[in-house]
């Protein structure tokens, strides 16, 4: 498996090159980029990644909470689609294989059925763009009151790929977040059911009794079971840490997390 970290987790106050150099120094194979502010920034991120021998393996789309693909308002939904389309274009520039997408948000204004139908419509408009650019769309499980079981998650992805007439593994996949699930399920169960639909993995830890995220190896994630499940489904791809910097010596979090990932990947836990 390949080890990565979210660029947004890496000492945000430092300049871009210093942050990317730290990722290399700490021993990562690559990173997940934030949503660049411009095409020039996307090109700079790619250039610096190449300079330090790193891969930009994915891009975290940045507009999905404020501008939801399931918003009842057509104008808001249009802007949301444009935001994901921009992310897909930036991913292509950076050589990233896919874009992380939050597909919908269920709230008082948007019920579950509406969120399903409108997000489907939005994503169907984006699939041709993704195909043209050679970039995949990866749906992440987040705390959005949507896709609350692995059965729904699998069905949602399968329906999108069927409507897109996707060949092979499909243009739409799952970006599975191990820590997010622990609030209401067990990640190893989801992994086994989602199977080959999983294209990327996010990791953080979670303390169930306190209902809060913590750094790797400090929570209740059963890492042995998670890694066993990933092995069962044949997953050998990127594992990306998504964690906040330490309040002091924030660069140390990047180094510590690299070592924690090594232990998890090697099964030394």
Secondary structure as GFF3:
##gff-version 3
##sequence-region A 1 269
A	DSSP	beta_strand	2	6	.	.	.	ID=ss1
A	DSSP	three_ten_helix	7	9	.	.	.	ID=ss2
A	DSSP	alpha_helix	16	26	.	.	.	ID=ss3
A	DSSP	beta_strand	30	33	.	.	.	ID=ss4
A	DSSP	alpha_helix	39	51	.	.	.	ID=ss5
A	DSSP	beta_strand	55	60	.	.	.	ID=ss6
A	DSSP	alpha_helix	74	94	.	.	.	ID=ss7
A	DSSP	beta_strand	98	101	.	.	.	ID=ss8
A	DSSP	alpha_helix	112	133	.	.	.	ID=ss9
A	DSSP	beta_strand	136	140	.	.	.	ID=ss10
A	DSSP	alpha_helix	150	163	.	.	.	ID=ss11
A	DSSP	beta_strand	172	177	.	.	.	ID=ss12
A	DSSP	alpha_helix	178	181	.	.	.	ID=ss13
A	DSSP	alpha_helix	187	194	.	.	.	ID=ss14
A	DSSP	three_ten_helix	195	197	.	.	.	ID=ss15
A	DSSP	beta_strand	198	203	.	.	.	ID=ss16
A	DSSP	beta_strand	205	207	.	.	.	ID=ss17
A	DSSP	beta_strand	212	214	.	.	.	ID=ss18
A	DSSP	alpha_helix	223	232	.	.	.	ID=ss19
A	DSSP	beta_strand	238	241	.	.	.	ID=ss20
A	DSSP	alpha_helix	250	266	.	.	.	ID=ss21
###
